[in-house]
């Protein structure tokens, strides 16, 4: 390999490296992801991240969990929207699997641990606008999700 190695374990990946296809590159640049959770007023759930933050290297795949609990006396369906800050980092935050991809139905009193698998795209390191970014916040808000047409599972009284 034609990388210049430094005594501290860093490796210079020159510009010829930027367009590599195939396996995702993991950079030595560390970044912290903070997690935040909120619930829309119309949803009687408790919802919180199970970890406050995670430190990872850019390009590294990580798994985080959020806990949701239905505090009402009936089954409730919710769906999560997400927000990434700073906004300029949003295009580099890649979710591989996420509970936000589909709606979630919780039975009365049910508590679930919901995973999100993610990574920070190594292209972030090539963007000079993000040189100052050391922390990215991933925030989810759960809101009520009405299933259209009733789905036939609501018993007529």
N, C-alpha and C positions, 0 to 999 in steps of 0.2 A: 504494500500500500504506500501511497505517496503522501501520507499525512505527516505533518510535523507534530511530534508529540512533545508535550511540556512535562516537566517534572511533577506538576500537580495533577497529572492525569487528564488534563484537557487535550483535545486533539483539534488541530486546525482543519476544518473542512472547507476547502476553498470554494470559489463560486462554481467550479465544475460539478460540485456536489448537488447544487440546487435542484436540478431537473431529474434526479434519480427516480426511476419507477420501481415498483416492487415493494419490498418490506419497508415499513415506515421507519424513518431514522429517529433515534432517541438522542436528543442533545444533552449536553452537560449543563445547560442553563436551567436552573431550578425556578419553579414558579409555585405560588401558593393559591389554591382554590378555596374560597370561603363559601359556605352554604347558608342560604336563608330560606325561610318558608313562611307563607301567609295563607290565610283562608278568607275567601270572599264572605261577606256578611250573610249571604243566603245559605251557607253550608254549615251545618252543626257538627263540624269535625274539629279534632285537635290534630295538628300537622306540624312536624318539626324535623329538622335534620338530625340524624343519629351521630354525626360528627360535625364539629364546628368548622374545621378546615382540614385540608390534606395538602401536604407538600409533595411535589412530584417533579420529574424532569420533563421538559417539553418533548412530546412524542410518546411518552410512556402512557400505557393504558391503566386507568384506575377505576375502582368500583366504590361507589358511595351509596348510603342508604338513607331513606327518609321514612319516618314513621307516621302513619295516619290512623286515627281512631274515630269511628262513627259514634258520636255522643247522643244521637237521637234514638227514638224508639221504633224507627222504621228503616228499611233498607234505603240507602242513599247512594246515588251515582254522582261522582265528581270527575272533573277533568282538570289537569294541571296545565297552566301556561307557564312559560319560563322567560327569564330575562337575564341577560349577561351584562355585567358592568366591569370595566368601562365598555361602552357600546362599541368602541373601535376594536375590541378584542372578540366581539361576538362571532365574527365569521371564522375565527380560528378555534372556537370551542366546538368540538365534534362529539355528538352523542352516538354511541354505537347501539346501545339498548337503553330504553327509558320508559318508566311508567307513564310519562307524559305522552307517549305515542298513541295511547288508547285511553278510553274512559275507565274508571275504576268504580266498582260497586262494592260497598261495605254493608254487611248486615248490622242490625242494631248492636252496639257495644263491641263490634269487631275491631281488632287492632291488627294492622299489617305493617310489615317492613318491606319497603319498595325500593328496588335497586335502580341505579343509573350507572351505566358503563360509559366512560368518556375518555377523551384525550385532547391535548392541546396540539393543534396542527404545527409541525415544525416550521411551516412557512411563516409563522409568526416572527421567527428570529430574523427573517429577511426583510421585515417591514420596519423601516426606521421610525415610523410613528409609534411603534410599540416598544421601543428601546427602554422607556421609563416604566413599563408595566411589570410589576413583580407579584401582584395579587389580582386575581380575577374572582368576581363574585357571581355565583350561580344561584338565582333566586326563583323559587316556584310559588305560584299562587293557585290554589285549588278553588274552583268555582262550581256551582251546581250544573249538572249536565242532564238536560231533559232528553230522554229517549223519545224520538218522534214516533207517532203512531201507536204508542202504548205497548207495542211488541206483543200484545196478546197475553202477557203474563200478569196483568192486573185483573183480579177477579171482579166481575160486575156484581154489585150488591143489590 
